[in-house]
Amino acid sequence: MSGPRFGPFLALSLAILRGFLRDKSSVFFAIVFPLMFLVLFGGIFGDQTNSKIDLIQVGEVALVDDLPPEAREAFQDTFEVTESDDLDAAVAEVRNGDADVAIEMVDGRLVAHYTQTDQVKAAVTQGSLRAFVDGANVAASGEPPTYSLEVERGEDKSLQTIEYVTPGLLGWAIAMSASFGAAATLQGWRQSKLLRRLQLAPVSTRTIVGARISVTVSVALVQMAIFLGVGAAFFGLTLTGSWWAAVPLLVVGTLCFMSVGLLAGSVTKTTEGAVNMANFLVLPMAFLSGSFFPLDAAPDWLQTLSKMLPLRWLNDGMLDVMVRGQGPGAALLPMGILATFAIVLTLVSARLFRWETS
Amino acid sequence: MGAIEVSDLAIAYGELKAVDGVSFEVAEGEFFGILGPNGAGKTTTLEMIEGLRKPDSGRIRVLGESPWPRRPGLLPRIGVQLQASSFFERLTAREQIHTFAALYAVHSTEADAWLERVGLVDKADTRVEDLSGGQAQRLSIACALVHDPEVVFLDEPTASLDPQARRNLWDLLSGLNDSGRTVVLTTHYMDEAEVLCDRVAIMDQGRVLRLDSPAALIRGLDAPTRITVSPGQLDADEARTLPGVDDADLRADGLVLTTRNPAAVLTRLAEREQLDGVRVQTGTLEDVFLELTGREYRA
């Protein structure tokens, strides 16, 4: 049996890639698990955007009754309207979840009663009602539609959920696979003394680190392709603007989360401990960075905290270039912040690293 | 010039002097053993010679070069097997050794030849995690030798193997220095050092206590020979009167005669037709070790 002669870089990359692909739990957590969330979220919210919002109209609501014909059509596409005279009963129905919103007119103001139980639906309801109110105002005053741009954006953001969750879940998936991979490799190779063994082979540290990074970055790009592919094929995801700028952003993000994994690997003593530590860092970060749901309704202090997390910047950057239609420049600041995190965490890990585990 | 020269090597971890003034020289083509209990400083000594650790003081030359700081030119000339099974996870035996071959820019046909030499051809497609202890050690040794190094370091290659696997590995190890290769091996098995090594350094608590060939070490010990006679054949008091017998001690498995003139004692036993089931034990490295450290052997 004679095979081709690989260079050290290729041989190492191949060895690491094979090790990854044969580790079922790594593959599961890197690709299948986040994809399950995508299918789940895409499915749930996909249905929701199609289904109408149950609206109870209490008493006479001039805004609705006086809508021009085209607007009326749009309104009826969005809302399933039932009429009622009993405000308390209508509000109770909303509380029970039987209806999504109850509206009434109080002194020329449109008052909407809704719950925050389903945040996405609540946001959709609010945005849609506001759009109709603004539309009615504009129509009534004859003024140019000053706020129309804002209304459009509001609708885009909340109505097309798949475009929100795809970048967010992709960010989480990459954060997991990059950090788990780096943490497990550092710990596993240290414990088996493979790191020592490689130190005594005539290959440079650059070659070893380069091989590890190239495998993780390749896996991240495959994750991206799968996510975008599934999103586009099954849930109507459409990419906008300079979505290609998400590729370099993703590469820097991968490096950043590898450094998170290095840190986890440096401060722990076992492979399991390292992966648990990485998970402990990444999972809460995913929640706080809006990977699963928007943070628009979160209190200010949480927003501030969120802005200090690298995943938030990765997610925001990807949202900007992939679905918010922004130019490639929007990826630059997130890339800079992620790169800074990567450098700082790598330096800290290098200081904390010990050859011996005891 | 020796393949390895070590003088006044010392390293301390805090208060603990792990290696404390070790000096020795290993000749080219020699099979050199470092023998000692766990914690004697064997592995630390080896790691300093390999260039993995910087000694606090002392001088090391491997093939005429200092191994610290890391010297890329020296690395292809040495082979190492570390104490743990240092493998890439989830690769097969063949993929493993091919990867190491590639790291040393060696053609994969060489790697396959080594797989055959260590008897792992039928395990070539088995993942390293599924190899037995002995098979993993053989693969590990093959990975250390795939680039045909001039000096090879083996750190406790037979630790935690069952007796059969150990002896099986000895056959492989004993041929390693045939082609002029220098072998340095650490072990805590006395019999292993006795069988394999040209010379042995006995280490304990960071120091080399004695360094010589196993035969010379045992000779120098001047240990008495113990002759065990089957129970019931000979009375202890009577035995003490036999010429050449220094002492007689009745134990469960028979009467143990201690002597420095085994020939005379055995001749007399033969005359009395009491040789049935007789066992003769001469000194072993274990005796040397116990003599030197003066306490229980701690394996």
Interface residues (C-beta under 8 A of the other chain):
Chain A: M1 S2 G3 P4 R5 F6 G7 P8 L10 A11 L12 L14 A15 I16 R18 G19 R22 D23 G188 Q191 S192 K193 L194 R196 R197 L198 Q199 L200 A201 P202 V203 S204
Chain B: E50 G51 L52 R70 P72 L75 P76 I78 V80 L82 Q83 A84 S85 S86 F87 F88 E89 R90 L91 R94 E95 H98 T99 F100 A102 L103 Y104 A105 H107 S108 T109 D112 A124 R127
